[in-house]
């Protein structure tokens, strides 16, 4: 699980938050096909984006603590 703070940090540090907000501003929520397309696009951006090094290290440190 990822904390909401870590996810927000990821979005802001990578610039994805602004990119996502920009995409959502023009979205017609009544167009089901466009909703699906936009959701897929945003998920792809998130999956393909590398973690910032500090966040990656924090995840690794937390994982080691759990081991």
CHARMM internal coordinates of N, CA and C (Angstrom, degrees):
IC EDIT
DIST 1 N 1 CA 1.4545
DIST 1 CA 1 C 1.5244
ANGL 1 N 1 CA 1 C 109.67
DIST 1 C 2 N 1.2954
ANGL 1 CA 1 C 2 N 115.86
DIHE 1 N 1 CA 1 C 2 N 146.70
DIST 2 N 2 CA 1.4577
ANGL 1 C 2 N 2 CA 122.44
DIHE 1 CA 1 C 2 N 2 CA 178.11
DIST 2 CA 2 C 1.5171
ANGL 2 N 2 CA 2 C 108.39
DIHE 1 C 2 N 2 CA 2 C -112.48
DIST 2 C 3 N 1.3291
ANGL 2 CA 2 C 3 N 116.31
DIHE 2 N 2 CA 2 C 3 N 134.36
DIST 3 N 3 CA 1.4571
ANGL 2 C 3 N 3 CA 117.99
DIHE 2 CA 2 C 3 N 3 CA 178.17
DIST 3 CA 3 C 1.5200
ANGL 3 N 3 CA 3 C 109.88
DIHE 2 C 3 N 3 CA 3 C -70.87
DIST 3 C 4 N 1.3109
ANGL 3 CA 3 C 4 N 115.06
DIHE 3 N 3 CA 3 C 4 N 154.77
DIST 4 N 4 CA 1.4675
ANGL 3 C 4 N 4 CA 118.67
DIHE 3 CA 3 C 4 N 4 CA 179.10
DIST 4 CA 4 C 1.5232
ANGL 4 N 4 CA 4 C 110.69
DIHE 3 C 4 N 4 CA 4 C -64.22
DIST 4 C 5 N 1.3343
ANGL 4 CA 4 C 5 N 117.64
DIHE 4 N 4 CA 4 C 5 N -33.47
DIST 5 N 5 CA 1.4668
ANGL 4 C 5 N 5 CA 120.20
DIHE 4 CA 4 C 5 N 5 CA 178.25
DIST 5 CA 5 C 1.5242
ANGL 5 N 5 CA 5 C 111.29
DIHE 4 C 5 N 5 CA 5 C -65.23
DIST 5 C 6 N 1.3282
ANGL 5 CA 5 C 6 N 116.55
DIHE 5 N 5 CA 5 C 6 N -41.89
DIST 6 N 6 CA 1.4650
ANGL 5 C 6 N 6 CA 120.09
DIHE 5 CA 5 C 6 N 6 CA 179.24
DIST 6 CA 6 C 1.5268
ANGL 6 N 6 CA 6 C 110.58
DIHE 5 C 6 N 6 CA 6 C -66.23
DIST 6 C 7 N 1.3209
ANGL 6 CA 6 C 7 N 116.63
DIHE 6 N 6 CA 6 C 7 N -39.87
DIST 7 N 7 CA 1.4635
ANGL 6 C 7 N 7 CA 120.11
DIHE 6 CA 6 C 7 N 7 CA 179.53
DIST 7 CA 7 C 1.5248
ANGL 7 N 7 CA 7 C 110.30
DIHE 6 C 7 N 7 CA 7 C -65.87
DIST 7 C 8 N 1.3319
ANGL 7 CA 7 C 8 N 116.98
DIHE 7 N 7 CA 7 C 8 N -41.88
DIST 8 N 8 CA 1.4640
ANGL 7 C 8 N 8 CA 120.87
DIHE 7 CA 7 C 8 N 8 CA 177.80
DIST 8 CA 8 C 1.5319
ANGL 8 N 8 CA 8 C 110.08
DIHE 7 C 8 N 8 CA 8 C -63.04
DIST 8 C 9 N 1.3245
ANGL 8 CA 8 C 9 N 116.69
DIHE 8 N 8 CA 8 C 9 N -42.45
DIST 9 N 9 CA 1.4686
ANGL 8 C 9 N 9 CA 120.99
DIHE 8 CA 8 C 9 N 9 CA 177.33
DIST 9 CA 9 C 1.5281
ANGL 9 N 9 CA 9 C 110.04
DIHE 8 C 9 N 9 CA 9 C -59.44
DIST 9 C 10 N 1.3186
ANGL 9 CA 9 C 10 N 116.39
DIHE 9 N 9 CA 9 C 10 N -44.44
DIST 10 N 10 CA 1.4651
ANGL 9 C 10 N 10 CA 121.93
DIHE 9 CA 9 C 10 N 10 CA 177.81
DIST 10 CA 10 C 1.5261
ANGL 10 N 10 CA 10 C 110.65
DIHE 9 C 10 N 10 CA 10 C -58.18
DIST 10 C 11 N 1.3243
ANGL 10 CA 10 C 11 N 116.73
DIHE 10 N 10 CA 10 C 11 N -47.89
DIST 11 N 11 CA 1.4645
ANGL 10 C 11 N 11 CA 120.73
DIHE 10 CA 10 C 11 N 11 CA -178.16
DIST 11 CA 11 C 1.5231
ANGL 11 N 11 CA 11 C 112.07
DIHE 10 C 11 N 11 CA 11 C -64.31
DIST 11 C 12 N 1.3327
ANGL 11 CA 11 C 12 N 116.91
DIHE 11 N 11 CA 11 C 12 N -41.82
DIST 12 N 12 CA 1.4646
ANGL 11 C 12 N 12 CA 119.25
DIHE 11 CA 11 C 12 N 12 CA -177.42
DIST 12 CA 12 C 1.5219
ANGL 12 N 12 CA 12 C 111.94
DIHE 11 C 12 N 12 CA 12 C -74.14
DIST 12 C 13 N 1.3318
ANGL 12 CA 12 C 13 N 117.60
DIHE 12 N 12 CA 12 C 13 N -44.23
DIST 13 N 13 CA 1.4661
ANGL 12 C 13 N 13 CA 120.41
DIHE 12 CA 12 C 13 N 13 CA -177.34
DIST 13 CA 13 C 1.5266
ANGL 13 N 13 CA 13 C 112.74
DIHE 12 C 13 N 13 CA 13 C -66.38
DIST 13 C 14 N 1.3041
ANGL 13 CA 13 C 14 N 117.29
DIHE 13 N 13 CA 13 C 14 N -28.15
DIST 14 N 14 CA 1.4663
ANGL 13 C 14 N 14 CA 120.63
DIHE 13 CA 13 C 14 N 14 CA -178.64
DIST 14 CA 14 C 1.5226
ANGL 14 N 14 CA 14 C 112.96
DIHE 13 C 14 N 14 CA 14 C -92.62
DIST 14 C 15 N 1.3233
ANGL 14 CA 14 C 15 N 116.93
DIHE 14 N 14 CA 14 C 15 N -8.87
DIST 15 N 15 CA 1.4593
ANGL 14 C 15 N 15 CA 120.40
DIHE 14 CA 14 C 15 N 15 CA -177.92
DIST 15 CA 15 C 1.5189
ANGL 15 N 15 CA 15 C 113.58
DIHE 14 C 15 N 15 CA 15 C 84.20
DIST 15 C 16 N 1.3294
ANGL 15 CA 15 C 16 N 116.02
DIHE 15 N 15 CA 15 C 16 N 1.46
DIST 16 N 16 CA 1.4623
ANGL 15 C 16 N 16 CA 119.13
DIHE 15 CA 15 C 16 N 16 CA -178.91
DIST 16 CA 16 C 1.5258
ANGL 16 N 16 CA 16 C 112.68
DIHE 15 C 16 N 16 CA 16 C -68.08
DIST 16 C 17 N 1.3110
ANGL 16 CA 16 C 17 N 117.82
DIHE 16 N 16 CA 16 C 17 N -31.34
DIST 17 N 17 CA 1.4647
ANGL 16 C 17 N 17 CA 119.84
DIHE 16 CA 16 C 17 N 17 CA -178.58
DIST 17 CA 17 C 1.5231
ANGL 17 N 17 CA 17 C 110.47
DIHE 16 C 17 N 17 CA 17 C -59.01
DIST 17 C 18 N 1.3155
ANGL 17 CA 17 C 18 N 117.02
DIHE 17 N 17 CA 17 C 18 N -48.14
DIST 18 N 18 CA 1.4679
ANGL 17 C 18 N 18 CA 120.59
DIHE 17 CA 17 C 18 N 18 CA 178.91
DIST 18 CA 18 C 1.5250
ANGL 18 N 18 CA 18 C 111.29
DIHE 17 C 18 N 18 CA 18 C -65.04
DIST 18 C 19 N 1.3157
ANGL 18 CA 18 C 19 N 116.25
DIHE 18 N 18 CA 18 C 19 N -40.39
DIST 19 N 19 CA 1.4678
ANGL 18 C 19 N 19 CA 121.33
DIHE 18 CA 18 C 19 N 19 CA 179.81
DIST 19 CA 19 C 1.5304
ANGL 19 N 19 CA 19 C 110.59
DIHE 18 C 19 N 19 CA 19 C -63.19
DIST 19 C 20 N 1.3278
ANGL 19 CA 19 C 20 N 116.52
DIHE 19 N 19 CA 19 C 20 N -43.47
DIST 20 N 20 CA 1.4674
ANGL 19 C 20 N 20 CA 121.34
DIHE 19 CA 19 C 20 N 20 CA 179.29
DIST 20 CA 20 C 1.5222
ANGL 20 N 20 CA 20 C 110.42
DIHE 19 C 20 N 20 CA 20 C -66.68
DIST 20 C 21 N 1.3264
ANGL 20 CA 20 C 21 N 116.58
DIHE 20 N 20 CA 20 C 21 N -47.10
DIST 21 N 21 CA 1.4648
ANGL 20 C 21 N 21 CA 119.66
DIHE 20 CA 20 C 21 N 21 CA 179.68
DIST 21 CA 21 C 1.5225
ANGL 21 N 21 CA 21 C 111.61
DIHE 20 C 21 N 21 CA 21 C -59.63
DIST 21 C 22 N 1.3128
ANGL 21 CA 21 C 22 N 116.89
DIHE 21 N 21 CA 21 C 22 N -39.53
DIST 22 N 22 CA 1.4630
ANGL 21 C 22 N 22 CA 121.06
DIHE 21 CA 21 C 22 N 22 CA 178.09
DIST 22 CA 22 C 1.5241
ANGL 22 N 22 CA 22 C 110.68
DIHE 21 C 22 N 22 CA 22 C -62.98
DIST 22 C 23 N 1.3165
ANGL 22 CA 22 C 23 N 116.36
DIHE 22 N 22 CA 22 C 23 N -41.99
DIST 23 N 23 CA 1.4655
ANGL 22 C 23 N 23 CA 121.24
DIHE 22 CA 22 C 23 N 23 CA 179.37
DIST 23 CA 23 C 1.5287
ANGL 23 N 23 CA 23 C 110.59
DIHE 22 C 23 N 23 CA 23 C -64.96
DIST 23 C 24 N 1.3248
ANGL 23 CA 23 C 24 N 116.61
DIHE 23 N 23 CA 23 C 24 N -39.48
DIST 24 N 24 CA 1.4628
ANGL 23 C 24 N 24 CA 120.51
DIHE 23 CA 23 C 24 N 24 CA -176.48
DIST 24 CA 24 C 1.5277
ANGL 24 N 24 CA 24 C 113.19
DIHE 23 C 24 N 24 CA 24 C -74.38
DIST 24 C 25 N 1.3322
ANGL 24 CA 24 C 25 N 117.23
DIHE 24 N 24 CA 24 C 25 N -24.64
DIST 25 N 25 CA 1.4652
ANGL 24 C 25 N 25 CA 120.47
DIHE 24 CA 24 C 25 N 25 CA -179.35
DIST 25 CA 25 C 1.5210
ANGL 25 N 25 CA 25 C 112.65
DIHE 24 C 25 N 25 CA 25 C -60.88
DIST 25 C 26 N 1.3096
ANGL 25 CA 25 C 26 N 116.52
DIHE 25 N 25 CA 25 C 26 N -32.91
DIST 26 N 26 CA 1.4658
ANGL 25 C 26 N 26 CA 120.31
DIHE 25 CA 25 C 26 N 26 CA -176.36
DIST 26 CA 26 C 1.5248
ANGL 26 N 26 CA 26 C 112.73
DIHE 25 C 26 N 26 CA 26 C -101.22
DIST 26 C 27 N 1.3100
ANGL 26 CA 26 C 27 N 117.32
DIHE 26 N 26 CA 26 C 27 N 6.02
DIST 27 N 27 CA 1.4607
ANGL 26 C 27 N 27 CA 121.27
DIHE 26 CA 26 C 27 N 27 CA -175.71
DIST 27 CA 27 C 1.5243
ANGL 27 N 27 CA 27 C 111.57
DIHE 26 C 27 N 27 CA 27 C -76.53
DIST 27 C 28 N 1.3151
ANGL 27 CA 27 C 28 N 116.39
DIHE 27 N 27 CA 27 C 28 N 130.43
DIST 28 N 28 CA 1.4651
ANGL 27 C 28 N 28 CA 122.67
DIHE 27 CA 27 C 28 N 28 CA 173.56
DIST 28 CA 28 C 1.5250
ANGL 28 N 28 CA 28 C 107.11
DIHE 27 C 28 N 28 CA 28 C -89.20
DIST 28 C 29 N 1.3294
ANGL 28 CA 28 C 29 N 116.42
DIHE 28 N 28 CA 28 C 29 N 104.30
DIST 29 N 29 CA 1.4667
ANGL 28 C 29 N 29 CA 120.86
DIHE 28 CA 28 C 29 N 29 CA -175.21
DIST 29 CA 29 C 1.5219
ANGL 29 N 29 CA 29 C 112.74
DIHE 28 C 29 N 29 CA 29 C -69.74
DIST 29 C 30 N 1.3140
ANGL 29 CA 29 C 30 N 117.51
DIHE 29 N 29 CA 29 C 30 N -10.05
DIST 30 N 30 CA 1.4623
ANGL 29 C 30 N 30 CA 120.95
DIHE 29 CA 29 C 30 N 30 CA 177.22
DIST 30 CA 30 C 1.5289
ANGL 30 N 30 CA 30 C 112.43
DIHE 29 C 30 N 30 CA 30 C -88.70
DIST 30 C 31 N 1.3092
ANGL 30 CA 30 C 31 N 116.86
DIHE 30 N 30 CA 30 C 31 N -6.04
DIST 31 N 31 CA 1.4621
ANGL 30 C 31 N 31 CA 122.22
DIHE 30 CA 30 C 31 N 31 CA 179.60
DIST 31 CA 31 C 1.5316
ANGL 31 N 31 CA 31 C 108.39
DIHE 30 C 31 N 31 CA 31 C -99.62
DIST 31 C 32 N 1.3247
ANGL 31 CA 31 C 32 N 115.95
DIHE 31 N 31 CA 31 C 32 N 98.71
DIST 32 N 32 CA 1.4635
ANGL 31 C 32 N 32 CA 121.59
DIHE 31 CA 31 C 32 N 32 CA -174.86
DIST 32 CA 32 C 1.5291
ANGL 32 N 32 CA 32 C 111.49
DIHE 31 C 32 N 32 CA 32 C -60.31
DIST 32 C 33 N 1.3095
ANGL 32 CA 32 C 33 N 116.92
DIHE 32 N 32 CA 32 C 33 N -39.38
DIST 33 N 33 CA 1.4670
ANGL 32 C 33 N 33 CA 119.94
DIHE 32 CA 32 C 33 N 33 CA 179.31
DIST 33 CA 33 C 1.5207
ANGL 33 N 33 CA 33 C 111.47
DIHE 32 C 33 N 33 CA 33 C -64.75
DIST 33 C 34 N 1.3230
ANGL 33 CA 33 C 34 N 116.12
DIHE 33 N 33 CA 33 C 34 N -41.34
DIST 34 N 34 CA 1.4672
ANGL 33 C 34 N 34 CA 120.33
DIHE 33 CA 33 C 34 N 34 CA 179.02
DIST 34 CA 34 C 1.5305
ANGL 34 N 34 CA 34 C 110.53
DIHE 33 C 34 N 34 CA 34 C -67.75
DIST 34 C 35 N 1.3317
ANGL 34 CA 34 C 35 N 116.84
DIHE 34 N 34 CA 34 C 35 N -36.74
DIST 35 N 35 CA 1.4649
ANGL 34 C 35 N 35 CA 120.44
DIHE 34 CA 34 C 35 N 35 CA 176.09
DIST 35 CA 35 C 1.5256
ANGL 35 N 35 CA 35 C 110.50
DIHE 34 C 35 N 35 CA 35 C -59.61
DIST 35 C 36 N 1.3183
ANGL 35 CA 35 C 36 N 116.58
DIHE 35 N 35 CA 35 C 36 N -47.38
DIST 36 N 36 CA 1.4639
ANGL 35 C 36 N 36 CA 121.07
DIHE 35 CA 35 C 36 N 36 CA -179.80
DIST 36 CA 36 C 1.5264
ANGL 36 N 36 CA 36 C 110.94
DIHE 35 C 36 N 36 CA 36 C -63.44
DIST 36 C 37 N 1.3162
ANGL 36 CA 36 C 37 N 116.35
DIHE 36 N 36 CA 36 C 37 N -43.30
DIST 37 N 37 CA 1.4637
ANGL 36 C 37 N 37 CA 121.80
DIHE 36 CA 36 C 37 N 37 CA -179.75
DIST 37 CA 37 C 1.5303
ANGL 37 N 37 CA 37 C 111.11
DIHE 36 C 37 N 37 CA 37 C -62.75
DIST 37 C 38 N 1.3309
ANGL 37 CA 37 C 38 N 116.02
DIHE 37 N 37 CA 37 C 38 N -45.14
DIST 38 N 38 CA 1.4611
ANGL 37 C 38 N 38 CA 120.67
DIHE 37 CA 37 C 38 N 38 CA -179.23
DIST 38 CA 38 C 1.5224
ANGL 38 N 38 CA 38 C 110.97
DIHE 37 C 38 N 38 CA 38 C -67.31
DIST 38 C 39 N 1.3227
ANGL 38 CA 38 C 39 N 116.89
DIHE 38 N 38 CA 38 C 39 N -41.24
DIST 39 N 39 CA 1.4609
ANGL 38 C 39 N 39 CA 120.45
DIHE 38 CA 38 C 39 N 39 CA 177.19
DIST 39 CA 39 C 1.5200
ANGL 39 N 39 CA 39 C 111.75
DIHE 38 C 39 N 39 CA 39 C -59.96
DIST 39 C 40 N 1.3132
ANGL 39 CA 39 C 40 N 116.12
DIHE 39 N 39 CA 39 C 40 N -43.25
DIST 40 N 40 CA 1.4668
ANGL 39 C 40 N 40 CA 120.82
DIHE 39 CA 39 C 40 N 40 CA 178.75
DIST 40 CA 40 C 1.5239
ANGL 40 N 40 CA 40 C 110.60
DIHE 39 C 40 N 40 CA 40 C -63.75
DIST 40 C 41 N 1.3266
ANGL 40 CA 40 C 41 N 116.26
DIHE 40 N 40 CA 40 C 41 N -42.39
DIST 41 N 41 CA 1.4612
ANGL 40 C 41 N 41 CA 121.16
DIHE 40 CA 40 C 41 N 41 CA -179.84
DIST 41 CA 41 C 1.5317
ANGL 41 N 41 CA 41 C 110.57
DIHE 40 C 41 N 41 CA 41 C -61.58
DIST 41 C 42 N 1.3268
ANGL 41 CA 41 C 42 N 116.90
DIHE 41 N 41 CA 41 C 42 N -45.81
DIST 42 N 42 CA 1.4629
ANGL 41 C 42 N 42 CA 121.11
DIHE 41 CA 41 C 42 N 42 CA -178.57
DIST 42 CA 42 C 1.5309
ANGL 42 N 42 CA 42 C 110.56
DIHE 41 C 42 N 42 CA 42 C -66.58
DIST 42 C 43 N 1.3278
ANGL 42 CA 42 C 43 N 117.43
DIHE 42 N 42 CA 42 C 43 N -42.73
DIST 43 N 43 CA 1.4688
ANGL 42 C 43 N 43 CA 120.07
DIHE 42 CA 42 C 43 N 43 CA 177.28
DIST 43 CA 43 C 1.5274
ANGL 43 N 43 CA 43 C 110.92
DIHE 42 C 43 N 43 CA 43 C -59.17
DIST 43 C 44 N 1.3257
ANGL 43 CA 43 C 44 N 116.56
DIHE 43 N 43 CA 43 C 44 N -40.73
DIST 44 N 44 CA 1.4634
ANGL 43 C 44 N 44 CA 120.92
DIHE 43 CA 43 C 44 N 44 CA 178.84
DIST 44 CA 44 C 1.5201
ANGL 44 N 44 CA 44 C 110.69
DIHE 43 C 44 N 44 CA 44 C -63.21
DIST 44 C 45 N 1.3295
ANGL 44 CA 44 C 45 N 117.29
DIHE 44 N 44 CA 44 C 45 N -44.30
DIST 45 N 45 CA 1.4672
ANGL 44 C 45 N 45 CA 120.32
DIHE 44 CA 44 C 45 N 45 CA 177.59
DIST 45 CA 45 C 1.5240
ANGL 45 N 45 CA 45 C 110.64
DIHE 44 C 45 N 45 CA 45 C -56.44
DIST 45 C 46 N 1.3266
ANGL 45 CA 45 C 46 N 116.42
DIHE 45 N 45 CA 45 C 46 N -45.25
DIST 46 N 46 CA 1.4656
ANGL 45 C 46 N 46 CA 121.31
DIHE 45 CA 45 C 46 N 46 CA -177.10
DIST 46 CA 46 C 1.5250
ANGL 46 N 46 CA 46 C 110.50
DIHE 45 C 46 N 46 CA 46 C -65.83
DIST 46 C 47 N 1.3142
ANGL 46 CA 46 C 47 N 117.01
DIHE 46 N 46 CA 46 C 47 N -45.97
DIST 47 N 47 CA 1.4637
ANGL 46 C 47 N 47 CA 121.14
DIHE 46 CA 46 C 47 N 47 CA -177.85
DIST 47 CA 47 C 1.5258
ANGL 47 N 47 CA 47 C 111.47
DIHE 46 C 47 N 47 CA 47 C -64.84
DIST 47 C 48 N 1.3141
ANGL 47 CA 47 C 48 N 117.15
DIHE 47 N 47 CA 47 C 48 N -38.68
DIST 48 N 48 CA 1.4627
ANGL 47 C 48 N 48 CA 121.02
DIHE 47 CA 47 C 48 N 48 CA -175.54
DIST 48 CA 48 C 1.5273
ANGL 48 N 48 CA 48 C 113.64
DIHE 47 C 48 N 48 CA 48 C -82.31
DIST 48 C 49 N 1.3138
ANGL 48 CA 48 C 49 N 117.92
DIHE 48 N 48 CA 48 C 49 N -12.81
DIST 49 N 49 CA 1.4643
ANGL 48 C 49 N 49 CA 121.26
DIHE 48 CA 48 C 49 N 49 CA -177.54
DIST 49 CA 49 C 1.5314
ANGL 49 N 49 CA 49 C 110.48
DIHE 48 C 49 N 49 CA 49 C -80.29
DIST 49 C 50 N 1.3209
ANGL 49 CA 49 C 50 N 116.91
DIHE 49 N 49 CA 49 C 50 N 130.52
DIST 50 N 50 CA 1.4591
ANGL 49 C 50 N 50 CA 120.67
DIHE 49 CA 49 C 50 N 50 CA 175.98
DIST 50 CA 50 C 1.5222
ANGL 50 N 50 CA 50 C 109.97
DIHE 49 C 50 N 50 CA 50 C -71.91
DIST 50 C 51 N 1.3316
ANGL 50 CA 50 C 51 N 114.78
DIHE 50 N 50 CA 50 C 51 N 148.83
DIST 51 N 51 CA 1.4586
ANGL 50 C 51 N 51 CA 119.93
DIHE 50 CA 50 C 51 N 51 CA 175.46
DIST 51 CA 51 C 1.5219
ANGL 51 N 51 CA 51 C 109.36
DIHE 50 C 51 N 51 CA 51 C -72.15
DIST 51 C 52 N 1.3288
ANGL 51 CA 51 C 52 N 117.74
DIHE 51 N 51 CA 51 C 52 N 140.90
DIST 52 N 52 CA 1.4608
ANGL 51 C 52 N 52 CA 119.41
DIHE 51 CA 51 C 52 N 52 CA 171.04
DIST 52 CA 52 C 1.5340
ANGL 52 N 52 CA 52 C 108.58
DIHE 51 C 52 N 52 CA 52 C -60.03
DIST 52 C 53 N 1.3201
ANGL 52 CA 52 C 53 N 116.88
DIHE 52 N 52 CA 52 C 53 N 145.89
DIST 53 N 53 CA 1.4689
ANGL 52 C 53 N 53 CA 121.57
DIHE 52 CA 52 C 53 N 53 CA -174.68
DIST 53 CA 53 C 1.5267
ANGL 53 N 53 CA 53 C 112.82
DIHE 52 C 53 N 53 CA 53 C -55.89
DIST 53 C 54 N 1.3381
ANGL 53 CA 53 C 54 N 118.01
DIHE 53 N 53 CA 53 C 54 N -41.49
DIST 54 N 54 CA 1.4640
ANGL 53 C 54 N 54 CA 119.69
DIHE 53 CA 53 C 54 N 54 CA -178.67
DIST 54 CA 54 C 1.5234
ANGL 54 N 54 CA 54 C 111.59
DIHE 53 C 54 N 54 CA 54 C -66.19
DIST 54 C 55 N 1.3040
ANGL 54 CA 54 C 55 N 117.13
DIHE 54 N 54 CA 54 C 55 N -37.08
DIST 55 N 55 CA 1.4571
ANGL 54 C 55 N 55 CA 120.92
DIHE 54 CA 54 C 55 N 55 CA 178.55
DIST 55 CA 55 C 1.5292
ANGL 55 N 55 CA 55 C 110.35
DIHE 54 C 55 N 55 CA 55 C -71.62
DIST 55 C 56 N 1.3165
ANGL 55 CA 55 C 56 N 116.76
DIHE 55 N 55 CA 55 C 56 N -39.51
DIST 56 N 56 CA 1.4648
ANGL 55 C 56 N 56 CA 120.52
DIHE 55 CA 55 C 56 N 56 CA 176.86
DIST 56 CA 56 C 1.5280
ANGL 56 N 56 CA 56 C 110.44
DIHE 55 C 56 N 56 CA 56 C -60.17
DIST 56 C 57 N 1.3314
ANGL 56 CA 56 C 57 N 116.60
DIHE 56 N 56 CA 56 C 57 N -43.24
DIST 57 N 57 CA 1.4619
ANGL 56 C 57 N 57 CA 120.28
DIHE 56 CA 56 C 57 N 57 CA 179.90
DIST 57 CA 57 C 1.5235
ANGL 57 N 57 CA 57 C 111.05
DIHE 56 C 57 N 57 CA 57 C -65.40
DIST 57 C 58 N 1.3153
ANGL 57 CA 57 C 58 N 117.42
DIHE 57 N 57 CA 57 C 58 N -39.18
DIST 58 N 58 CA 1.4659
ANGL 57 C 58 N 58 CA 121.00
DIHE 57 CA 57 C 58 N 58 CA 178.33
DIST 58 CA 58 C 1.5283
ANGL 58 N 58 CA 58 C 110.74
DIHE 57 C 58 N 58 CA 58 C -62.82
DIST 58 C 59 N 1.3198
ANGL 58 CA 58 C 59 N 117.00
DIHE 58 N 58 CA 58 C 59 N -39.47
DIST 59 N 59 CA 1.4674
ANGL 58 C 59 N 59 CA 120.91
DIHE 58 CA 58 C 59 N 59 CA 177.50
DIST 59 CA 59 C 1.5255
ANGL 59 N 59 CA 59 C 109.80
DIHE 58 C 59 N 59 CA 59 C -65.08
DIST 59 C 60 N 1.3224
ANGL 59 CA 59 C 60 N 116.89
DIHE 59 N 59 CA 59 C 60 N -44.56
DIST 60 N 60 CA 1.4666
ANGL 59 C 60 N 60 CA 120.63
DIHE 59 CA 59 C 60 N 60 CA 179.50
DIST 60 CA 60 C 1.5284
ANGL 60 N 60 CA 60 C 110.96
DIHE 59 C 60 N 60 CA 60 C -62.56
DIST 60 C 61 N 1.3312
ANGL 60 CA 60 C 61 N 116.92
DIHE 60 N 60 CA 60 C 61 N -42.92
DIST 61 N 61 CA 1.4649
ANGL 60 C 61 N 61 CA 120.92
DIHE 60 CA 60 C 61 N 61 CA 179.07
DIST 61 CA 61 C 1.5216
ANGL 61 N 61 CA 61 C 110.87
DIHE 60 C 61 N 61 CA 61 C -61.93
DIST 61 C 62 N 1.3141
ANGL 61 CA 61 C 62 N 116.80
DIHE 61 N 61 CA 61 C 62 N -44.07
DIST 62 N 62 CA 1.4665
ANGL 61 C 62 N 62 CA 121.07
DIHE 61 CA 61 C 62 N 62 CA 179.34
DIST 62 CA 62 C 1.5217
ANGL 62 N 62 CA 62 C 110.94
DIHE 61 C 62 N 62 CA 62 C -64.04
DIST 62 C 63 N 1.3144
ANGL 62 CA 62 C 63 N 116.89
DIHE 62 N 62 CA 62 C 63 N -39.49
DIST 63 N 63 CA 1.4650
ANGL 62 C 63 N 63 CA 120.92
DIHE 62 CA 62 C 63 N 63 CA 178.65
DIST 63 CA 63 C 1.5264
ANGL 63 N 63 CA 63 C 110.48
DIHE 62 C 63 N 63 CA 63 C -62.74
DIST 63 C 64 N 1.3385
ANGL 63 CA 63 C 64 N 116.62
DIHE 63 N 63 CA 63 C 64 N -42.70
DIST 64 N 64 CA 1.4632
ANGL 63 C 64 N 64 CA 120.46
DIHE 63 CA 63 C 64 N 64 CA 178.94
DIST 64 CA 64 C 1.5224
ANGL 64 N 64 CA 64 C 111.33
DIHE 63 C 64 N 64 CA 64 C -63.16
DIST 64 C 65 N 1.3216
ANGL 64 CA 64 C 65 N 117.30
DIHE 64 N 64 CA 64 C 65 N -38.04
DIST 65 N 65 CA 1.4634
ANGL 64 C 65 N 65 CA 120.99
DIHE 64 CA 64 C 65 N 65 CA 178.74
DIST 65 CA 65 C 1.5225
ANGL 65 N 65 CA 65 C 111.29
DIHE 64 C 65 N 65 CA 65 C -63.52
DIST 65 C 66 N 1.3306
ANGL 65 CA 65 C 66 N 116.90
DIHE 65 N 65 CA 65 C 66 N -32.12
DIST 66 N 66 CA 1.4628
ANGL 65 C 66 N 66 CA 120.87
DIHE 65 CA 65 C 66 N 66 CA -178.86
DIST 66 CA 66 C 1.5305
ANGL 66 N 66 CA 66 C 111.64
DIHE 65 C 66 N 66 CA 66 C -79.53
DIST 66 C 67 N 1.3249
ANGL 66 CA 66 C 67 N 117.12
DIHE 66 N 66 CA 66 C 67 N -20.50
DIST 67 N 67 CA 1.4757
ANGL 66 C 67 N 67 CA 120.44
DIHE 66 CA 66 C 67 N 67 CA -176.33
DIST 67 CA 67 C 1.5082
ANGL 67 N 67 CA 67 C 112.27
DIHE 66 C 67 N 67 CA 67 C -77.14
END
COOR INIT
IC SEED 1 N 1 CA 1 C
IC BUILD
